[in-house]
Amino acid sequence: MEMPKPIANIIAHANAIDVVGVERVFTVDAMIVTPTEQIPLLIPNGFACLSLFGPAHGGGISHSDNARIKAQIQPGVYMRRVLPNKDNLFIEVTERVGITQIMRRWRAVPLGDADPEMQGGNSALADLTTKDETNMITVTFQLFETGYALLRNELVADTLLMTTLKDLLHGILTQYGQNLSLTGADAFKGVNIEEPVDNARVFSHVAIPAAVPLVKLAMWLQEHDEFGFYSTGLGCYYRKGMWWIFPLYRTGRYERAPRVLNVYRVPEDVIPSLKRSYYVEGKVLTVLSTGGGATKDGSDIKKQNVGTGKRIITADAAMAETGVYYNKGQAMTTRADSLSEYQTSKRASGEEMMGYHAEPTNNLCKHLSENARNDGNLVQVAWHNSDASLIEPGMAVRYFYMSGSNNLVYKEGTVHFIKSEWQMDTQSVGQPTFREKALLGLFIADDEVPAE
């Protein structure tokens, strides 16, 4: 198969960068930090991280990175010095690429905490410290961002007067973030709320009941019957000291975004893998996706089952708080005062349904978001020799792919998840080297645009 000239040019450019760039092969060190000492994890042999920015992966949403590290350690050290401090552990993971090193500090939770001494299955297990010189065991820890580990335990209950939802959310997240006693790379850096917010109304008062978890406050505002934040879904994510608030299904974000992602889908029968699969130019991160991929588009089926729009009675109308018009001595309200109607798409056959929502609500954003989700589909693509740290939560993306024998087209969307894993490149006993491999999950709108 002859590749389109635009993709051939991209690969030629990537190869030119590969000549002067450094191939991303790295080593890893890990150190357990207890309240009283530091304990090295002797041979780290695996690391994986799942970042769910949206509900595209298995239907769930997380609010920060969910990581796992696997390593080997002496059994006595693990039982006598690590597990007694299992509720107050940190792990410092140091990644070294050439002469550059990056250290990240995580709150750690051991996933294996059974006590073989209490089980009493074998007399040889009564004192595991005797095995330290002759044996090692493989252990796994779950890792959380240090700031998120603190913020996920905070509960919010407050009443705010004369405020917009954006100011409310920004103020509360900033207040709790500034209370964190963290410094350096873990320090709180701020709140990034993407504009425009679809609900710009100034509310006379907003009562947050006791008690809404801080990490779910944004979604509470999005789902509550009185409010609603974005009409195209809401994502809320904490990473590296920063809160990211962004729409999940909005199109047209690419041109305005400060950093964007281009994904070029390279056919795997032409190039199965690349050593240098990405590069950064200005605000654009370009990824050459090789290897396997998958797409799932059930949007038309959902439109037939759920509908392409909805009719909703406003809560103000139910409470007789809408405007009243007088004409010839008669009082009346118009249809628009009491009923909200919308249709976000049309089916070519004209066979479509606009559902009726029986419960009165003032939150149109929640229902518009359901329809916006049906106006696109999920694409999952492999990213070999990746660097997941370059992906920002909810990043705007253009997905380029072949259409026909020599045509290149693209669709716009949003990064909904990235799942990365460090895989051993060498089997060195003392210091193994690693490469990263990732899976990108993209929500892609239906509109197809020819690439220039």
N, C-alpha and C positions, 0 to 999 in steps of 0.2 A: 504494500500500500504506500502510495506517495503521500507524504505529509503536506498539509497546507503550508504555504510560504510563511504566513505569520508565526505558526508554531515552530517551523524550521529556523526562523530568525531568532525566536526566543531561546531555543536550545543552543544556537550558535553563540548568542550573548552569554548564556549561562556557562558554556564551556570556556569562553574567554575569561570570565570571572574566576572559574575554577582554577585556571592556570596561576593566577596571582593570589587567590584566596587560600584559606586554611581549611582543610577537610575537617568536619566536626566529628572527631573521634576523641573520646575523653575518658578520664579515669575518675573514680569516685571514692571518697573517704566519708565515713560516718562516725559520729561521736555521740554517745548517750550522755546527757547531762542530768544528774540527779541533784538534789539539794546540797549534797556534800562532796561529790566527786565527779570526774569525767571518766567514762568507760568507753574504749574504742570498740566499734563493731568490726571484727577482724577482716572479714571479706564480704563487703556488700555485693550481692549478685543479682539484684533485681529492684527496679523502681517503676511504679506506674501511677498515673495521675488522670483522673476523670474530671473535666470541667464542664458542668451542665449549665450553660447560660440560658437555655430555653427548654421547652418540653419535647424536643425532637428525639431524644434518646430514651426509649422506654416509657415515655409519658410523664416523667418526673422532672422537677426543677430543684437544683441545689443552689445554695447561696455563696459558696466558696469552693475552692479546690478540695477534692477528696483524693488523697494520695496514700500509697502503700509503699513500704520499703521492706525488702527481704535481705537478710544477712546471716552470717554465721558467727557464733559466739560460744565460749566455753559454758557448759551446762551449769557448773557451780556458780560462776559469775552471774549468770542469768537468774538463777533461783535465789541466791543469797544477797545480791547487790542491786539487781534491777527490779525484780518483781515486788520487793517490799516498798518500793517507791513508785509503783505503777500509776498512782493517781497524781503524780507530780513529776513528770518526765518531759524533757526536751530532747530532740535529736537535731544535731547540726550536720547538714549534708553539704559536702564540698565537692564541686564539679570542676575539674581541671582540663582545659583545652589548651595545649601548648604551654605557654608561659602565663596564661590567664587563668584565674580561678574565681569562682563564684560560690559563696557560702550562703545557704539559707537555713534559717532556724525554724523548726516546726514544733508544735505541741504534739507529743507522741502518746499513743495508747497501745500497749502490747495486746495482740489478739489471742495469744496463747498464754493463759495464766493458771493452768491446772498445776496442782502440787503433787508430784509423784510420791513424796514422802507420806502424805495423808492417804494416798491410794493404797500404799503398802503392798504393791503387787510383787515386789522383788526386793530382797535384802540389799542388793547391789545399788538400789536407788535411794537408800536411806541417807547417804551422804554423797551428793553429786560432785562436791569439790574434789573428790579423789579421782574424778574422770577428766579433770580440766587439762591435764598434760597429754592425754591420749585420745581425746574425742572432742568434737564440736557439734553443735546442733544448729539447725536452721530456724530462725525466728522471724516473725512478721509484725510490723507496727503500722497502725493507722496514723496518718499525719494530718494535722490541721494548721492553718495559718495561725500564728500566735495572737494576732489581733482578733481574728474571728472566733478563736477559742474563748475569748473573754466576752465579745459582743453577743454571741449566741445565747448567753445566759441572762441577758438584760431584758426586762419587761417594761413596757411603756404604758402609762395611764395618765392622761392629761386632758385639759380643755383649753383650746386656743381660740382667741377672738379675732375677727376681722383678718382673715388670712387666706391666701391661695394654697392649694395643695402642694405646689412646688415649694413655696417658702416653708410650709409646715414640715415637709419631708426633709428638705435640706437642713433646716434648723435643728431638728431632733437628731438626725444622723450625725451632724457636726458636733452637737453637744455631747453625745455619748462617745464619739470618737476622740474628742479632745480630752476626755477623762481617762483615756488609756495611759498607763504609765510605761510606755514603750518608747525606745529610742532607736536611732540608726535606721536600718532598712525596714524595721518593723513599725516605725512610727506612723501615726495617722497622717494622711496626706490630703484628705478632702473628700468632697462629694461631687461627682460629675453627672449632672442630669441633662440628658439630651433634649434640646429644644426642636420644635415647639411642643409644649405640653397641651394636649387637646382640650383639657378642662381648665380654662383660665379664670373661672368664676371666683369672686371673692366671697367667702362664706362668713356669715355673721359669727358663727361659732362652730368648731369641730370638736366633738367629745369622743376621745379615745377611751373605750371602756377598759377596766382592769381585767386582765392585763394582756396586751398584745405583745408577742415577742418582737424585739427590735428588728430582727432579720426578716420578719414577715410584715412589717409595717407598710412597706410600699405595696405589697400585694393586698393588704387589708384595704387600703385606699382605693386600689383598682377594682376590687370585688364588691365593696360596700354599696348598698342600694342608693345611698345619698350622694355618692361621689363618682369615682372613675377618673383615671389618670390619662392613659393613652387609649385611643380607639383602635389601635393595632397591636394589642397585647403589651405586657410589661415584663421586662427582665430586671432583676435586682441582684447584683453580684459584688462581693468583696474580694479584692485581690491586691496584695502588696500594699496594704494601708489605704486603699482607695475604694470608695463605693461607686459603682457604675449603675446608673439607671437609664434604661433605653427601651425603645419599642421593639417588639419581636418580629413583626410582620410588615413593617412600613417599607414602602418602596420610595425611590428617589433620595435615599440617604447618602449615596456614594459621592456625589459631587460636593456636598457640604461637610463631610466627615473629615476630621483632622488627620486620621490615619485609616487607610483602606487596604483591602486584600484583593489581589487578582489570583485566581486559580485557573491554570491551564491544564485541561485534561488531556494528557498525552497517551495515545493508545498503547496499551501494554504489550501488544504484539509487535510494535515497532521498537519501543524502548522499555524494557521491563523494569529498569531502575536507573537512578542517577546518584552519583556521589555528592554532587552539589545541586540540590533540588530547589533552592530558593535564593533570592537576593533582595536587597532593600535599596530603593532609589527614591529619595525624598520621602513623601508620605505614603508611598506605595510599597507594600510587601508582595512580591510575586512568588508564587509557589507553582512548581511543575509537578503535577500529580501523576505518578506512575503506579503501576500495580493495579490491584482490584478496585472495584467500585460498585455501588448499588444505588438505585433510585426507586422511590415509592411514590406513586401519584394516585391517590384515591380521592382527589378533590371533587370530581364530578359525581362520584357515588355519594359523597357526603352532602353535596348540594342537593341531590335528589332526596336524601333521607332527612336532612336538617332544614334545607331551604336556602334560597339565595338572599333572603332578607327577613325582616320581622316587623310585627306591629306591637307596640308597647304602650300601655296606658301610663301616663306620667303620674307620679305620686302626688304632685301638687294638685292635679285635677281631682284625684280621689279625695283630697282634703279640702276641696272647694277653694283653692288658693290661686286659681288661674284667673286671667283677665275676663271681665264681663262686658259685653257690648249691648248698647240699648238702641233699639230701632222701632219706631212707631209704638212706643210704650211697652215693648217686650224686651226682656233680658235674654241674652243668648251667649254661648261660647262657640268658637269655631272648632272644626275638627283638629286643626293644628295645635290648639291650646290644650287639648286633652289626650291626643294620640300622636305618638312618634312613629313614623314609618320610614324604613330605609331599605334599599336594595343595592348590594355591593357588586353584583355581577349578574350576567344573563346567560342562559343556555341557548344555543343556536336553534334548538327545536322549538323553543318557546314553552316547553313543558317544565314549569318551575313552580315552586311553592314559596310563599311568604308566611312564615309561621306566626302564631299569635301567642304572646306572653301574657298569661292570665294575671300575674301578680304585679301591681303597680310599682314602678321604680323610676327614679330620676337618673339612674346610671345607664346611659346608652353605651358607654365605652366598653363595658363588659360584654355586651351582646354584639357590638360591632367587631370586637376582637375575635369572637367565634367565627364570624363570616370571613374576616381577613385571613384567618388560619386556613380556610378552605380555598383561598385564591392562590395557592402555591403548593409546592411539594418538597419533600426531603431528599437531598442528595448526600450520599456518604462516599467519600473518596479517600484513598490511601495517600499518605505523605511520607515517603522514604527519606531517611537521613534528615529528619525534621529538627526544628527548634520551636517547641510549643510555647516558650516564653515570649515569643514575638507576637502571639495572637492576643488581642485585647477582647474583653467580654463584649459580646454583641457587635463585633466588628462588621462594617458594611463590606460586601463582597460582590465582585463580578466573576461569574463562572463561565469560562470560555470552553467551547467544545466544538467538534466537527459536525457539520450538517451538510450532507452530500460529500462528493469526492474531494472537493478542494475549497470548501467554504468554512469560514470560522464565524460563529455567532456567540453571543453571550446573553446571560440572564442575570439580573441583580437580585440580591438577597442579603441575608444576615447569617453570621456564624452562630449556630445554636449549641454546638458542643465540640470539644476536642478531647480525644482520648490518646494519651501518649504513654510510651513504654520504652524503658532503656533495655536494650538487648546486648548481651555479651558479644563482642567482636572477636576476642581471643579468649582462650581458656587458660590463661596464665594463673598459676596457683597463687602467686604472691600479689599481683596487681593487675586484675583483668581490665581490659578496655571495653568501652561501650559505644554503641550508636543508638540514636533515638529513632523510633518509628511511631507515627501518629495516624489517627483516623479522624478526619474532619467531617462534621455534620453541618450541612448548610440548608437553611430554608430558602428556597428559590422561587421567585414570582413566576407567573406563567408567561409574561411578555418576553418575546424573543427579539433581540436586536442584532443586525449584522455588524460584525466587527470591522473597523476601518483598516 
